């Protein structure tokens, strides 16, 4: 066992002495040591109950003849951090989480690991760290939150709360209505109830085969979730010293492509592009952002979930057959886009896992004969404004898929919020928010507030928004993020001026700034990117090392 390095032989007597201080007995030193990576945190709705889940998992690990060692990671709640400088720390927290997993597992030479993530950056951070360690690993998330309801019985969620601010600002909603939404949008523990970033990543773990069926859709704090926890804990004991189940043997190129195929079918958050590119790099998979469009062209969008469809939430997807039913329907296209022969942590292939799955409600999960779109719910656009690509969640488009308009430029999210609320944005405009990329922010903060304001003010079908920053999974509208190169590294988005014409064609995968070449040359000659003043030492370190969004915003590890 890998853990023999810290527990076997006469020269490890001091090590065993320390283990005995934690309660280990003679018989424990012949058992596999299992790392239980928990992301329990009081401040995040999807995490405040995970300490209880950790106890359930440790109990099950002991019952199955292994020794659990629990440790924790940090986590940022994007909803609470949003709209102020706290959001600058969200994406960088992914790297801290990955580094923590690598540190804990390798410093103590544990044999295997079970990870308990749920929200925001915690899921990809744990996956990235686990890939570096490369021991048998099972993921089991905390589970999605149930949807809320207004007093009138209308289904609502976190997006409703953000968009209500815009409606209240415009005078279309009373303070009592706003309070009703505030008090009922998030009714319980769990990752926010729609296909936002957390639930997108939790479903993609099923698609990659690194979690058990139901991981992405079984609601939090239910008996069914506890059954899943115990099954995951039992499974990690079964595979703890079986090299076939080292994480990189499962999370390979086929798994990455399967994840993107499911992402397209379910219209996941645009953040999945950022995170899956980073995960692919950690897995040693050669996958470029341009490859995403080829997958999108071959996968129909068959499940529309909040925020794209306000009446459908993760609990509805679970009732309709879950991720396995989605994958089974995608596989009917028989174009090889799903790699059904890839191994999963449960020992079967993806094809074997989904063999008996079926759609139980075709109003929730559509069939291939009745898709929302014949192509996937995400697209990568290229052009002079995004030579290295940018991302749009096509599943969330409100209005047309082609747009041409005049630029209204802002050099930060705060400037944009003030400008939108101050009436600077009108129908037909293209809002440009720059210096919010990984380096320029720094930290590439999510910008749900400006997109929600635009939607709440009734401009969603008539205004486009482009940014080198990123969006919440709750964002909808013609919102284009991850523009690369970003402004801080000299990208064209930094040279755009108010009144410039910008042309977007989602179906042609293009985004262009219509600027005369001579004029563009003059601007480039005079351009010097802005550098924001920041206080935190960690953000300064991050700015020095981070790459742009088209590379997954990973940190450079070589000089």
C-alpha positions as CSV (number, residue, x, y, z in Angstrom):
1,X,0.0,0.0,0.0
2,X,1.1,3.6,-0.6
3,X,0.5,4.3,3.1
4,X,3.1,1.7,4.0
5,X,5.6,4.5,3.5
6,X,4.3,6.1,6.7
7,X,3.2,3.0,8.8
8,X,5.4,0.0,8.1
9,X,8.9,-1.0,9.4
10,X,10.9,-0.4,12.6
11,X,12.0,3.0,11.3
12,X,8.3,4.2,11.2
13,X,7.8,3.6,14.9
14,X,7.7,7.4,15.5
15,X,5.1,7.7,12.7
16,X,3.0,5.0,14.3
17,X,3.3,6.7,17.6
18,X,1.7,9.8,16.2
19,X,-1.1,7.7,14.5
20,X,-1.7,6.0,17.9
21,X,-2.3,9.4,19.4
22,X,-5.2,9.9,17.0
23,X,-6.8,6.6,18.2
24,X,-5.3,4.0,15.8
25,X,-4.8,0.4,17.1
26,X,-2.5,-2.4,16.0
27,X,-5.0,-3.8,13.6
28,X,-5.4,-0.5,11.8
29,X,-1.9,-0.5,10.3
30,X,-2.8,-3.3,7.9
31,X,-5.8,-1.5,6.5
32,X,-5.9,1.0,3.6
33,X,-5.8,4.7,4.7
34,X,-8.6,6.7,3.0
35,X,-8.4,10.5,2.7
36,X,-11.9,12.1,3.2
37,X,-11.6,15.5,1.6
38,X,-14.6,17.4,2.9
39,X,-15.6,21.0,1.9
40,X,-17.8,21.6,5.0
41,X,-18.1,25.4,5.4
42,X,-20.8,27.2,7.4
43,X,-21.3,30.1,5.1
44,X,-22.2,28.2,1.9
45,X,-25.8,26.8,1.6
46,X,-24.5,23.7,-0.2
47,X,-21.9,23.0,2.4
48,X,-23.1,23.8,5.9
49,X,-24.4,20.2,6.4
50,X,-21.4,18.4,4.9
51,X,-19.8,17.8,8.3
52,X,-22.7,15.4,8.9
53,X,-22.1,13.8,5.5
54,X,-18.5,13.4,6.5
55,X,-19.4,11.5,9.6
56,X,-21.7,9.2,7.6
57,X,-19.0,8.5,5.1
58,X,-16.3,7.8,7.8
59,X,-18.7,5.5,9.6
60,X,-19.2,3.5,6.4
61,X,-15.5,3.4,5.6
62,X,-14.8,1.9,9.0
63,X,-17.5,-0.7,8.5
64,X,-15.9,-1.7,5.3
65,X,-12.5,-2.4,6.8
66,X,-10.6,0.9,6.0
67,X,-9.3,3.8,8.1
68,X,-10.7,7.3,7.3
69,X,-8.8,10.5,7.8
70,X,-10.9,13.6,7.2
71,X,-9.5,17.0,6.2
72,X,-11.2,20.1,4.9
73,X,-10.8,22.6,2.1
74,X,-11.8,26.3,1.9
75,X,-14.6,27.4,-0.3
76,X,-16.1,30.7,-1.6
77,X,-19.9,31.2,-2.0
78,X,-20.1,33.0,-5.3
79,X,-23.6,34.4,-4.6
80,X,-22.4,36.0,-1.4
81,X,-19.1,37.1,-2.8
82,X,-20.8,38.6,-5.9
83,X,-21.1,42.3,-6.6
84,X,-18.1,43.4,-4.5
85,X,-14.3,42.8,-4.3
86,X,-14.9,39.5,-2.6
87,X,-15.6,37.9,-6.0
88,X,-12.0,38.5,-7.0
89,X,-11.1,35.6,-4.7
90,X,-13.6,33.1,-6.2
91,X,-11.7,31.6,-9.2
92,X,-8.3,31.8,-7.4
93,X,-9.8,29.7,-4.6
94,X,-9.9,26.8,-7.1
95,X,-6.1,26.7,-7.2
96,X,-5.9,26.8,-3.4
97,X,-8.3,23.9,-3.2
98,X,-6.3,21.9,-5.7
99,X,-3.1,22.7,-3.9
100,X,-4.6,21.6,-0.6
101,X,-5.7,18.2,-1.9
102,X,-2.3,17.6,-3.4
103,X,-0.6,18.7,-0.2
104,X,-2.7,16.6,2.2
105,X,-2.7,13.4,0.2
106,X,1.0,13.4,-0.7
107,X,2.3,14.7,2.6
108,X,0.6,11.8,4.4
109,X,0.8,9.1,1.6
110,X,-2.9,8.1,1.9
111,X,-3.9,5.2,-0.3
112,X,-7.2,6.5,-1.8
113,X,-9.6,9.3,-1.4
114,X,-13.3,10.2,-1.3
115,X,-14.1,13.8,-2.1
116,X,-17.2,15.7,-0.8
117,X,-17.6,18.9,-2.9
118,X,-20.8,20.6,-3.9
119,X,-20.6,24.3,-5.0
120,X,-18.8,26.7,-7.3
121,X,-15.0,26.3,-7.5
122,X,-14.8,23.5,-5.0
123,X,-15.8,20.8,-7.5
124,X,-13.1,21.5,-10.1
125,X,-10.5,22.4,-7.5
126,X,-10.9,19.0,-5.9
127,X,-10.8,17.2,-9.2
128,X,-7.7,19.0,-10.3
129,X,-5.9,18.2,-7.0
130,X,-7.1,14.6,-7.2
131,X,-5.7,14.2,-10.7
132,X,-2.2,15.3,-9.4
133,X,-2.3,12.7,-6.6
134,X,-3.7,10.0,-9.0
135,X,-4.9,7.4,-6.5
136,X,-8.3,5.6,-6.6
137,X,-10.9,8.4,-5.9
138,X,-14.6,8.6,-5.7
139,X,-16.6,11.9,-5.7
140,X,-19.9,12.3,-3.9
141,X,-21.4,15.8,-3.8
142,X,-23.7,17.3,-1.2
143,X,-26.6,17.4,-3.7
144,X,-28.8,20.1,-5.3
145,X,-31.1,22.4,-3.4
146,X,-34.8,22.1,-4.0
147,X,-36.6,24.9,-5.8
148,X,-38.4,27.6,-4.0
149,X,-41.9,29.0,-4.5
150,X,-43.5,32.4,-4.2
151,X,-46.6,32.8,-2.0
152,X,-48.6,32.4,-5.3
153,X,-46.9,29.0,-5.9
154,X,-44.5,30.1,-8.8
155,X,-41.2,28.1,-8.9
156,X,-38.3,30.4,-8.1
157,X,-34.5,30.1,-7.5
158,X,-31.4,32.3,-7.1
159,X,-31.7,33.8,-10.6
160,X,-35.2,35.0,-9.7
161,X,-33.7,36.9,-6.7
162,X,-31.0,38.5,-8.8
163,X,-33.3,39.5,-11.6
164,X,-35.9,40.8,-9.1
165,X,-33.4,43.6,-8.2
166,X,-33.5,44.9,-11.8
167,X,-37.3,44.8,-11.7
168,X,-37.4,46.6,-8.4
169,X,-35.0,49.2,-9.7
170,X,-37.2,49.8,-12.7
171,X,-40.3,50.0,-10.6
172,X,-41.9,46.9,-11.9
173,X,-41.9,45.1,-8.5
174,X,-43.0,46.1,-5.1
175,X,-40.8,45.8,-2.0
176,X,-43.2,43.2,-0.6
177,X,-42.7,41.1,-3.8
178,X,-39.0,41.5,-3.6
179,X,-39.0,40.3,0.0
180,X,-41.2,37.3,-0.8
181,X,-38.6,36.2,-3.4
182,X,-35.7,36.9,-1.1
183,X,-37.2,34.7,1.6
184,X,-38.2,31.8,-0.6
185,X,-35.7,31.6,-3.5
186,X,-33.3,29.3,-1.6
187,X,-35.5,27.2,0.7
188,X,-33.0,24.7,2.0
189,X,-29.4,23.4,2.0
190,X,-27.9,22.3,-1.3
191,X,-26.2,23.6,-4.4
192,X,-28.5,26.2,-6.1
193,X,-31.4,24.4,-7.7
194,X,-30.8,25.2,-11.4
195,X,-28.2,24.2,-13.9
196,X,-25.8,26.7,-12.5
197,X,-22.0,26.1,-12.2
198,X,-22.2,23.8,-9.2
199,X,-24.9,21.5,-10.5
200,X,-23.3,21.6,-14.0
201,X,-20.0,20.3,-12.6
202,X,-21.8,17.8,-10.3
203,X,-23.6,16.3,-13.3
204,X,-20.4,16.3,-15.4
205,X,-18.8,14.1,-12.7
206,X,-21.4,11.5,-13.5
207,X,-20.6,11.8,-17.2
208,X,-16.9,11.4,-16.6
209,X,-17.5,8.3,-14.5
210,X,-15.8,9.6,-11.3
211,X,-19.1,9.7,-9.3
212,X,-22.0,7.3,-8.9
213,X,-25.2,7.6,-10.8
214,X,-27.5,10.2,-9.2
215,X,-24.6,12.4,-8.0
216,X,-25.8,15.5,-9.9
217,X,-29.5,15.3,-9.4
218,X,-30.5,13.5,-6.1
219,X,-31.6,16.4,-3.8
220,X,-29.5,17.3,-0.8
221,X,-30.7,16.3,2.7
222,X,-32.9,13.4,1.6
223,X,-32.7,9.7,2.5
224,X,-31.8,9.0,-1.1
225,X,-28.7,11.2,-0.8
226,X,-27.6,9.3,2.3
227,X,-27.9,6.0,0.4
228,X,-25.6,7.5,-2.3
229,X,-23.1,8.6,0.4
230,X,-22.9,5.2,1.9
231,X,-22.6,3.5,-1.5
232,X,-19.7,5.9,-2.5
233,X,-17.9,5.2,0.8
234,X,-18.3,1.4,0.4
235,X,-17.0,1.7,-3.2
236,X,-13.8,3.6,-2.3
237,X,-13.0,0.8,0.2
238,X,-13.5,-1.8,-2.6
239,X,-11.1,0.0,-5.0
240,X,-8.7,1.6,-2.5
241,X,-5.6,-0.5,-3.5
242,X,-6.7,-1.4,-7.0
243,X,-4.5,0.5,-9.5
244,X,-7.1,0.0,-12.3
245,X,-9.1,2.7,-10.6
246,X,-6.4,5.4,-10.3
247,X,-8.1,8.6,-11.2
248,X,-6.3,9.2,-14.5
249,X,-7.3,5.8,-15.7
250,X,-10.9,6.9,-15.6
251,X,-10.7,10.7,-16.2
252,X,-9.0,10.5,-19.5
253,X,-9.6,12.1,-23.0
254,X,-12.8,10.0,-23.5
255,X,-14.1,11.2,-20.1
256,X,-13.4,14.8,-21.0
257,X,-15.3,14.5,-24.3
258,X,-18.2,12.7,-22.5
259,X,-18.4,15.6,-20.1
260,X,-18.7,18.1,-22.8
261,X,-21.3,16.0,-24.7
262,X,-23.5,16.0,-21.6
263,X,-22.8,19.6,-21.0
264,X,-24.1,20.4,-24.5
265,X,-27.2,18.2,-24.0
266,X,-28.1,19.9,-20.7
267,X,-27.1,23.5,-21.5
268,X,-24.7,23.8,-18.6
269,X,-23.0,26.9,-17.2
270,X,-20.4,28.6,-19.4
271,X,-18.0,28.2,-16.5
272,X,-17.8,24.5,-17.3
273,X,-15.6,25.4,-20.3
274,X,-13.2,27.2,-18.0
275,X,-13.1,24.3,-15.5
276,X,-13.1,21.4,-17.9
277,X,-10.1,22.9,-19.9
278,X,-8.2,23.2,-16.6
279,X,-9.2,19.6,-15.6
280,X,-8.1,18.3,-19.1
281,X,-4.7,19.9,-18.5
282,X,-4.3,18.3,-15.1
283,X,-5.3,15.0,-16.7
284,X,-2.7,15.3,-19.4
285,X,-5.4,15.4,-22.1
286,X,-4.8,17.2,-25.3
287,X,-8.0,19.1,-25.7
288,X,-8.3,22.7,-27.0
289,X,-11.2,25.1,-26.7
290,X,-11.9,24.9,-30.5
291,X,-12.7,21.2,-30.1
292,X,-15.9,22.1,-28.1
293,X,-17.8,23.4,-31.2
294,X,-17.3,20.0,-33.0
295,X,-18.9,18.3,-30.0
296,X,-21.7,20.9,-29.9
297,X,-22.5,20.3,-33.6
298,X,-23.1,16.6,-32.9
299,X,-25.2,16.8,-29.7
300,X,-28.8,18.0,-29.5
301,X,-29.8,20.2,-26.6
302,X,-32.5,18.0,-24.9
303,X,-32.8,19.2,-21.3
304,X,-33.5,22.9,-20.6
305,X,-33.1,23.8,-16.9
306,X,-33.2,27.0,-14.9
307,X,-32.0,29.7,-15.6
308,X,-32.7,28.8,-19.2
309,X,-36.2,27.5,-18.4
310,X,-37.5,28.8,-15.1
311,X,-40.0,26.0,-14.5
312,X,-37.4,23.1,-14.5
313,X,-34.9,22.4,-11.8
314,X,-32.5,19.7,-10.8
315,X,-35.1,17.8,-8.8
316,X,-37.2,17.6,-11.9
317,X,-34.3,16.2,-13.9
318,X,-33.8,13.6,-11.2
319,X,-37.5,12.6,-11.4
320,X,-37.3,12.4,-15.2
321,X,-34.5,9.9,-15.2
322,X,-31.4,11.9,-14.3
323,X,-28.1,12.2,-16.1
324,X,-28.1,8.5,-17.2
325,X,-31.3,9.1,-19.1
326,X,-29.8,12.1,-20.8
327,X,-26.7,10.1,-21.8
328,X,-28.8,7.2,-23.0
329,X,-30.8,9.6,-25.2
330,X,-27.6,11.3,-26.5
331,X,-26.2,7.8,-27.4
332,X,-29.2,7.1,-29.7
333,X,-27.7,9.4,-32.2
334,X,-25.1,6.7,-32.8
335,X,-22.4,9.1,-34.0
336,X,-19.7,8.0,-31.6
337,X,-19.8,11.3,-29.7
338,X,-20.3,9.4,-26.4
339,X,-17.5,7.0,-25.5
340,X,-19.5,4.2,-24.1
341,X,-16.5,2.0,-23.5
342,X,-14.9,4.2,-20.9
343,X,-14.5,2.8,-17.4
344,X,-16.3,4.3,-14.3
345,X,-15.5,4.2,-10.6
346,X,-18.3,1.6,-10.1
347,X,-16.4,-0.9,-12.4
348,X,-18.8,-0.8,-15.3
349,X,-18.4,1.1,-18.6
350,X,-20.5,4.2,-19.3
351,X,-22.4,2.1,-21.8
352,X,-23.2,-0.6,-19.2
353,X,-24.1,2.1,-16.6
354,X,-26.8,3.7,-18.9
355,X,-28.0,0.5,-20.6
356,X,-31.3,0.4,-18.7
357,X,-31.8,4.1,-18.2
358,X,-34.9,5.7,-19.7
359,X,-36.6,9.1,-19.9
360,X,-39.6,9.1,-17.5
361,X,-41.0,12.5,-18.4
362,X,-40.4,13.7,-22.0
363,X,-41.6,17.2,-21.0
364,X,-38.5,17.5,-18.8
365,X,-35.9,15.6,-20.8
366,X,-36.8,15.8,-24.5
367,X,-36.1,13.1,-27.1
368,X,-33.8,13.5,-30.1
369,X,-37.0,13.9,-32.2
370,X,-38.0,16.9,-30.2
371,X,-34.9,18.8,-29.1
372,X,-34.7,22.4,-27.9
373,X,-32.0,22.7,-30.5
374,X,-30.2,20.3,-32.9
375,X,-26.9,21.6,-31.6
376,X,-25.5,21.9,-28.0
377,X,-26.2,24.5,-25.4
378,X,-22.7,26.1,-25.4
379,X,-20.7,27.6,-28.3
380,X,-17.2,29.0,-28.7
381,X,-17.0,32.2,-30.9
382,X,-13.9,33.3,-32.7
383,X,-12.9,36.5,-34.5
384,X,-10.7,39.6,-34.3
385,X,-12.3,40.4,-30.9
386,X,-11.6,36.9,-29.6
387,X,-8.7,35.4,-31.5
388,X,-8.3,32.6,-28.9
389,X,-12.0,32.2,-28.4
390,X,-14.9,33.3,-26.1
391,X,-17.9,31.4,-24.7
392,X,-21.6,31.8,-24.9
393,X,-24.3,29.7,-23.2
394,X,-26.6,29.4,-26.2
395,X,-29.2,27.6,-24.1
396,X,-29.7,30.9,-22.2
397,X,-30.1,33.2,-25.2
398,X,-33.1,35.5,-25.0
399,X,-33.9,36.9,-28.4
400,X,-31.9,36.4,-31.7
401,X,-28.7,34.5,-32.3
402,X,-27.3,37.3,-34.5
403,X,-26.7,40.8,-33.2
404,X,-25.1,43.9,-34.4
405,X,-24.8,47.0,-32.3
406,X,-22.7,49.9,-30.9
407,X,-20.3,49.4,-28.1
408,X,-20.8,50.9,-24.7
409,X,-17.6,50.4,-22.8
410,X,-16.8,49.9,-19.1
411,X,-13.5,49.1,-17.5
412,X,-14.9,47.2,-14.5
413,X,-18.1,45.5,-13.3
414,X,-18.8,48.4,-10.9
415,X,-18.6,50.9,-13.7
416,X,-21.0,48.7,-15.7
417,X,-23.5,48.4,-12.9
418,X,-23.5,52.2,-12.4
419,X,-23.9,52.8,-16.1
420,X,-26.7,50.3,-16.6
421,X,-28.7,51.7,-13.6
422,X,-27.9,55.2,-14.8
423,X,-29.5,54.7,-18.2
424,X,-26.3,54.5,-20.3
425,X,-27.4,51.3,-21.9
426,X,-30.2,51.2,-24.4
427,X,-31.8,48.8,-26.9
428,X,-29.4,47.8,-29.6
429,X,-26.2,48.4,-27.5
430,X,-23.4,46.0,-26.9
431,X,-22.2,46.3,-23.4
432,X,-18.4,45.8,-23.1
433,X,-17.0,45.0,-19.7
434,X,-13.2,44.6,-19.6
435,X,-10.3,44.3,-17.3
436,X,-12.2,41.5,-15.5
437,X,-10.2,38.6,-16.9
438,X,-8.0,36.2,-14.9
439,X,-5.1,38.7,-14.9
440,X,-7.0,42.0,-15.3
441,X,-9.5,41.5,-12.5
442,X,-7.5,39.8,-11.2
443,X,-9.5,36.7,-10.5
444,X,-12.1,36.8,-13.3
445,X,-15.0,37.5,-11.1
446,X,-18.5,36.3,-12.0
447,X,-20.9,39.0,-13.2
448,X,-24.4,37.8,-12.6
449,X,-25.4,41.3,-11.3
450,X,-25.1,43.2,-14.6
451,X,-26.7,40.5,-16.7
452,X,-29.5,40.2,-14.2
453,X,-30.0,43.9,-14.2
454,X,-30.3,43.9,-18.0
455,X,-32.8,41.0,-17.8
456,X,-34.8,42.6,-15.0
457,X,-35.0,45.9,-16.8
458,X,-36.5,44.2,-19.8
459,X,-33.5,44.6,-22.1
460,X,-32.5,41.0,-22.3
461,X,-33.6,40.4,-26.0
462,X,-32.3,43.8,-27.2
463,X,-28.8,44.1,-25.6
464,X,-25.7,42.0,-26.0
465,X,-22.9,41.8,-23.4
466,X,-19.3,40.8,-23.9
467,X,-16.5,40.6,-21.4
468,X,-13.1,39.1,-20.7
469,X,-14.6,38.1,-17.3
470,X,-17.1,35.3,-16.7
471,X,-20.7,34.8,-15.7
472,X,-22.5,32.9,-13.1
473,X,-24.2,29.7,-14.3
474,X,-27.4,31.6,-13.4
475,X,-26.8,34.1,-16.2
476,X,-29.0,34.2,-19.3
477,X,-29.3,36.5,-22.3
478,X,-26.9,37.2,-25.2
479,X,-24.0,37.2,-22.7
480,X,-20.5,36.3,-24.1
481,X,-17.6,35.8,-21.7
482,X,-14.0,34.5,-21.4
483,X,-12.9,36.8,-24.3
484,X,-9.3,35.9,-25.0
485,X,-6.8,37.5,-25.2
486,X,-8.1,39.6,-22.3
487,X,-7.6,43.4,-22.1
488,X,-4.9,43.1,-19.5
489,X,-2.7,41.2,-22.0
490,X,-3.3,43.5,-24.9
491,X,-6.4,41.9,-26.4
492,X,-8.6,43.8,-28.8
493,X,-11.4,44.1,-26.2
494,X,-9.1,46.7,-24.5
495,X,-9.0,48.8,-27.6
496,X,-12.8,49.0,-28.3
497,X,-14.2,52.5,-27.9
498,X,-17.8,53.7,-27.3
499,X,-19.7,53.7,-30.6
500,X,-17.6,51.0,-32.3
501,X,-19.8,48.5,-34.2
502,X,-19.7,44.9,-33.0
503,X,-21.1,42.0,-34.9
504,X,-22.1,38.6,-33.3
505,X,-23.3,35.5,-35.2
506,X,-23.7,32.6,-32.8
507,X,-24.6,30.1,-35.6
508,X,-21.5,31.1,-37.6
509,X,-19.4,31.0,-34.3
510,X,-18.1,34.5,-35.0
511,X,-17.6,37.8,-33.1
512,X,-16.0,40.8,-34.9
513,X,-15.3,44.4,-34.1
514,X,-15.8,46.4,-37.4
515,X,-12.9,48.8,-37.1
516,X,-10.9,50.2,-40.0
517,X,-7.4,48.6,-40.1
518,X,-5.6,51.9,-40.1
519,X,-7.6,53.1,-37.1
520,X,-6.9,49.9,-35.3
521,X,-3.2,50.2,-35.9
522,X,-3.2,53.7,-34.4
523,X,-5.0,52.5,-31.3
524,X,-2.6,49.6,-30.9
525,X,0.4,51.8,-31.1
526,X,-0.9,54.0,-28.3
527,X,-2.4,51.3,-26.1
528,X,-1.1,50.4,-22.7
529,X,-3.2,48.0,-20.6
530,X,-4.5,49.3,-17.3
531,X,-3.2,47.6,-14.1
532,X,-5.6,47.7,-11.2
533,X,-4.3,48.5,-7.7
534,X,-4.9,45.5,-5.4
535,X,-4.1,45.0,-1.7
536,X,-4.1,41.2,-1.2
537,X,-0.8,39.3,-1.5
538,X,-2.5,36.2,-2.8
539,X,-4.2,38.1,-5.7
540,X,-0.8,39.7,-6.6
541,X,0.7,36.2,-6.7
542,X,-2.2,35.0,-8.8
543,X,-1.9,37.8,-11.3
544,X,1.7,37.0,-11.9
545,X,1.0,33.3,-12.6
546,X,-2.4,33.0,-14.2
547,X,-3.1,32.3,-17.9
548,X,-6.1,33.5,-19.8
549,X,-9.5,31.8,-20.0
550,X,-8.8,29.9,-23.2
551,X,-6.2,28.0,-21.3
552,X,-8.6,27.3,-18.4
553,X,-7.1,30.1,-16.3
554,X,-4.6,27.6,-14.9
555,X,-1.4,28.8,-13.2
556,X,1.9,28.7,-15.0
557,X,4.2,26.1,-13.4
558,X,7.2,26.6,-15.6
559,X,9.4,29.7,-15.9
